[in-house]
Amino acid sequence: MHSASFLTLLALAVTAPLAVQGHASINPKVAVPASSVNHAIRIPHGCNGTATTRLEVTIPTNVTGLKPQQMPGWITNSTLTTISWSNGTLNAEFYMDFGIIFSTPAAADGSIIPFPTMQYCGDGSINNTWTGDLAPKLTLMRNGTLLKSEDFPLLAAAGGTANSGSGLGVNAQAKPNSAAAVGAWSVGAAALVALSTFSLV
């Protein structure tokens, strides 16, 4: 495949919205270490066609200041170890994002924070357990994306560096200070890669 076409596809992939998955997930999936963030646990379906009526999430020990969103029509409870939304109805044909705000730990790039999640549905006896490998997982990256320096081979060959502001490597922006900055970096990086590649071929 022509390199310009490949990186154009990469740019589209970076900015494309996330698809609804078959199990609970956290969205966005990436956060900046040592920052205050606003994320959500996404429930994409019910249990065997029945509605979701309760959601329980285990609070990771290395996050602080966690506060759940009050969802209309649901009872929200929070303890030191869990948050839950109950007595509500999320029909199986719909999805819903249950919001949480919290502060991430000052951890290394690539660190994973799991959010074990229990989903209760319909008659109260059917549930999905998203724990272990199936738990919603948040990845910590200083640039706020999963892009790494090796994703930009042509720019690296042209003199871009992974740890300087002049390159587009993993630490091109050491620590965006807001969600807007993270989004701008993601879109800008993808666009600059595509434009730079066209100029090099």
Secondary structure, DSSP 4 states (H G I P E B T S, - for coil): --HHHHHHHHHHHHHSPPPP-SS-EEESSEE-TTSEEEEEEEE---BTTBPEEEEEEEPPTT-EEEEE---TTSEEEE-SSEEEEEEEEE-TT--EEEEEEEE-----TTEEEE--EEEEETTTTEEEEE-GGGS-EEEE-TTSSS--GGG-HHHHHTT--TTSTTS-STTSSS--SSHHHHHHHHHHHHHHHHHHHHHH-
